[in-house]
């Protein structure tokens, strides 16, 4: 998989995990192994998270 060039403000799709389906996530900070930010759709909408980069499926919109 090609490594994504992520920046704060980007919206990405996070893969499904446990009982949580794929969902949109707005990136606030980018680190070597994860991003931080908030879910913008799905059952976790509005919740803070730190998904690993491997969980990001694709970029939806750039900041």
C-alpha positions in Angstrom: 0.0 0.0 0.0 1.2 3.5 -0.8 2.0 5.6 2.2 -0.4 8.5 2.5 0.8 12.1 3.0 -1.5 13.2 5.8 -1.8 16.7 7.2 -4.0 18.3 10.0 -7.5 18.8 8.7 -7.6 15.9 6.3 -10.6 13.5 6.5 -9.7 9.8 6.2 -11.6 6.5 6.3 -10.7 4.3 9.3 -11.2 0.6 8.9 -13.7 -1.4 10.9 -12.6 -2.8 14.2 -14.4 -4.7 17.0 -18.1 -3.7 16.6 -17.3 -0.4 15.0 -17.8 -0.1 11.2 -15.7 1.9 8.8 -16.0 5.6 9.6 -14.7 9.0 8.7 -12.1 10.6 10.9 -10.7 14.2 10.9 -7.0 14.4 11.5 -5.6 16.9 14.0 -2.0 15.7 14.4 0.2 13.3 12.5 2.8 11.1 14.2 5.1 8.4 12.9 2.8 5.6 13.8 -0.6 7.2 14.4 -2.8 10.2 13.9 -5.0 12.0 16.5 -8.3 13.6 15.9 -12.1 13.0 16.1 -14.5 10.6 14.4 -17.0 12.5 12.2 -19.3 9.7 11.3 -20.5 6.3 12.7 -21.2 5.3 16.3 -18.1 7.1 17.6 -18.9 10.5 15.9 -17.5 13.3 18.0 -15.2 11.0 20.0 -11.4 11.6 20.2 -9.2 8.8 18.9 -5.6 7.8 18.0 -5.9 5.3 15.2 -2.7 3.6 14.0 -1.7 4.6 10.4 -2.3 0.9 9.4 -6.0 1.5 10.2 -6.4 4.3 7.6 -7.8 3.0 4.4 -7.9 6.1 2.2 -7.9 9.9 2.1 -11.4 11.4 1.5 -10.6 15.1 1.5 -7.5 17.2 2.0 -7.3 20.3 4.3 
